[in-house]
Amino acid sequence: MINIELNNVSKSYGDNEVLHNIDLSIEQGSFTAIVGRSGCGKSTLLRIIAKLEQITRGELHFSDKDANDPKIRIMFQDDRLLPWKNIIKNIELGAVNPSVAKESLEKVGLIDKQQDWPDQLSGGQKQRIALARALASNPDILLFDEPLGALDALTRIEMQNLIEELWQQQKFTSLLVTHDVTEAVRLADRVIVIDRGVIQLDEPIDLPRPRERNDKFTYYETKILNQILGV
């Protein structure tokens, strides 16, 4: 079991403390969403888990004794595809092997685009390719930093469905940073609200999948949104 453990984690940039004494345990195979206002520290927390930021104080560790270096991949709002490589070559960059790269491309429904160039694709297709590239490494942990924020509403729903489907199939641990409370409730088993660098709410989402908008869904949305707004 590769559980993510943060103990008393703080992060400062000079005199500006972005995260303050964060204690958080995330179970293997779970789907957690982190929400909050801009500048609250949620993306910094994700980057710490991805080992892209150093901790000022505290500890990050992975509970499995053999998991000192788990495979962690991160998807950003921009696809970060290399424009001088075609689609299959972009995916092969992080793939276990070429056959896994093709399998990942099939999973996101774009195997027919393998010889295309990134500038030939739509925004939604590029994010599918970015997802395929992340999956091709067989990650233990997949981090999402607002990956759907720039997509139109319909494409965003399609991508949410795809992420949920692939997570259920492969059971990688997922952490999603998003401004969209509806998206958080739609996808996550647990929603964490961060405000001014502190966890203000840690809410389990007890809804069956696939999720539909109903009174209980709205209850979670309202509770989380009210916490963010300070109502």
C-alpha positions in Angstrom: 0.0 0.0 0.0 1.4 3.4 -1.0 -0.3 5.9 1.2 0.7 9.6 1.0 1.5 11.1 4.4 2.1 14.8 5.2 3.0 15.6 8.7 3.0 19.2 10.0 4.0 20.5 6.5 4.6 24.2 6.0 5.8 26.0 2.9 7.1 29.6 2.8 8.5 31.8 0.1 10.5 34.3 2.0 8.2 35.8 4.6 5.1 34.6 2.9 3.8 31.3 4.4 1.7 29.6 1.8 1.0 26.4 3.7 0.8 26.1 7.5 1.1 22.9 9.5 -0.7 20.6 7.1 -1.5 17.1 8.4 -2.9 14.9 5.7 -3.1 11.2 4.9 -4.3 9.9 1.5 -5.0 6.3 0.9 -3.8 4.3 -2.1 -6.3 4.1 -4.9 -8.5 7.0 -3.5 -9.6 10.1 -5.4 -9.2 13.3 -3.5 -10.1 16.8 -4.7 -8.5 20.0 -3.2 -10.5 23.2 -3.6 -10.2 26.8 -2.5 -9.7 30.3 -3.6 -6.9 31.4 -5.9 -3.7 31.7 -3.9 -4.9 29.5 -1.0 -2.0 27.0 -1.4 -3.7 24.1 -3.1 -1.4 24.0 -6.1 1.6 24.4 -3.9 0.4 21.3 -1.9 0.2 19.3 -5.1 3.7 20.4 -6.2 5.1 19.3 -2.8 3.6 15.9 -3.2 5.0 15.8 -6.8 8.4 16.7 -5.3 8.5 19.8 -7.5 8.7 22.0 -4.3 10.8 21.6 -1.2 9.1 21.6 2.2 10.0 24.5 4.6 9.1 22.5 7.7 7.5 19.1 8.3 7.7 15.7 6.4 6.3 14.1 3.3 6.6 10.3 3.1 5.0 7.3 1.4 4.0 4.6 3.9 5.1 1.6 2.0 8.6 0.7 3.0 9.4 0.0 -0.7 7.8 3.2 -2.0 10.6 5.7 -1.4 10.3 6.7 -5.0 6.8 6.0 -6.3 5.9 6.8 -9.9 4.2 10.2 -9.7 2.9 12.0 -12.7 1.2 15.4 -12.9 -1.2 16.9 -15.5 -1.4 20.7 -15.8 -3.9 23.0 -17.4 -1.6 23.3 -20.4 -0.9 20.1 -22.2 2.9 20.6 -22.4 3.2 18.5 -25.5 6.4 18.9 -27.5 5.4 20.5 -30.8 8.3 18.9 -32.7 7.3 15.4 -31.9 4.2 13.6 -33.2 1.6 12.3 -30.9 2.9 8.8 -30.4 6.4 10.1 -29.8 5.1 12.5 -27.2 3.5 9.6 -25.3 6.5 7.3 -25.7 8.6 9.8 -23.8 7.3 8.6 -20.5 6.0 5.2 -21.5 7.2 1.9 -20.1 7.5 0.7 -23.7 6.1 1.5 -27.1 3.3 -1.0 -26.9 2.1 0.6 -23.6 2.2 4.0 -25.3 -0.3 2.7 -28.0 -2.5 1.1 -25.3 -2.7 4.4 -23.5 -3.6 6.2 -26.7 -6.4 3.6 -27.3 -7.7 4.1 -23.8 -8.3 7.8 -24.4 -9.9 7.1 -27.8 -7.3 8.7 -30.1 -5.3 5.9 -31.6 -6.1 7.3 -35.0 -4.2 10.5 -34.2 -0.9 8.8 -33.3 1.0 10.2 -36.4 -0.6 13.7 -36.1 1.2 16.7 -34.7 0.1 18.6 -31.6 -1.0 21.7 -33.5 -3.4 19.6 -35.5 -5.5 18.7 -32.4 -8.2 20.6 -30.5 -7.7 21.6 -26.9 -9.7 18.6 -25.6 -7.7 16.2 -27.8 -4.4 17.6 -26.5 -5.5 17.0 -22.9 -6.5 13.5 -23.8 -3.0 13.0 -25.2 -1.5 14.5 -22.0 -3.6 12.0 -20.0 -2.4 9.2 -22.2 1.2 10.2 -21.7 0.7 10.2 -17.9 -0.9 6.8 -18.0 1.8 5.3 -20.2 4.2 5.3 -17.3 1.8 3.2 -15.1 1.8 5.8 -12.3 1.2 5.0 -8.7 0.0 8.5 -8.1 -1.6 10.9 -10.7 -1.9 14.5 -9.8 -4.2 16.9 -11.7 -3.5 20.6 -11.4 -6.6 22.3 -13.0 -6.2 20.1 -16.2 -9.7 20.9 -17.5 -9.9 24.6 -16.6 -9.4 25.8 -20.2 -11.9 23.4 -21.9 -15.4 24.2 -23.0 -18.2 22.8 -20.9 -19.1 19.8 -23.0 -15.4 18.7 -23.5 -14.9 19.2 -19.8 -17.7 16.7 -19.0 -16.3 14.2 -21.5 -12.9 14.5 -19.8 -14.3 14.1 -16.4 -16.0 10.9 -17.5 -12.8 9.6 -19.1 -10.7 10.4 -16.0 -13.2 8.6 -13.7 -13.4 5.6 -16.0 -9.6 5.2 -16.2 -9.1 5.7 -12.5 -11.7 3.0 -11.8 -9.9 0.7 -14.2 -6.3 1.3 -13.0 -6.8 2.3 -9.4 -4.0 4.8 -9.3 -4.2 7.3 -6.5 -5.7 10.6 -7.8 -5.4 14.1 -6.4 -7.3 16.8 -8.3 -6.8 20.6 -7.7 -9.8 22.5 -9.1 -11.7 25.8 -8.6 -14.9 23.9 -9.7 -16.8 22.6 -6.7 -19.2 20.7 -8.9 -16.2 18.9 -10.6 -14.8 18.1 -7.2 -18.0 16.5 -6.0 -18.5 14.8 -9.3 -15.1 13.0 -9.2 -13.8 12.7 -5.7 -14.3 10.4 -2.7 -13.2 13.2 -0.5 -13.0 17.0 -0.9 -10.5 19.1 1.0 -11.0 22.9 1.3 -7.8 25.0 1.9 -8.0 28.6 3.0 -5.0 30.8 3.7 -2.7 27.7 3.8 -4.8 25.7 6.3 -7.2 22.8 5.8 -10.6 24.2 6.8 -12.8 21.2 5.7 -12.2 17.6 5.0 -15.4 16.2 3.6 -16.0 12.5 2.5 -18.3 12.3 -0.5 -20.7 9.4 0.0 -22.4 9.1 -3.4 -22.7 6.1 -5.7 -21.0 6.1 -9.1 -21.8 7.1 -11.7 -22.9 10.3 -10.0 -26.1 12.2 -10.8 -27.2 15.6 -9.6 -29.7 15.1 -6.8 -30.4 16.5 -3.3 -27.4 14.9 -1.7 -25.1 16.0 -4.5 -26.4 19.5 -4.0 -25.9 19.2 -0.2 -22.2 18.5 -0.7 -21.8 21.3 -3.3 -23.5 23.8 -1.0 -21.5 22.8 2.1 -18.2 23.0 0.3 -19.0 26.3 -1.5 -20.2 27.9 1.8 -16.9 26.9 3.4 -14.9 28.5 0.6 -17.0 31.7 0.7 -17.0 31.8 4.5 -20.8 31.8 4.7 
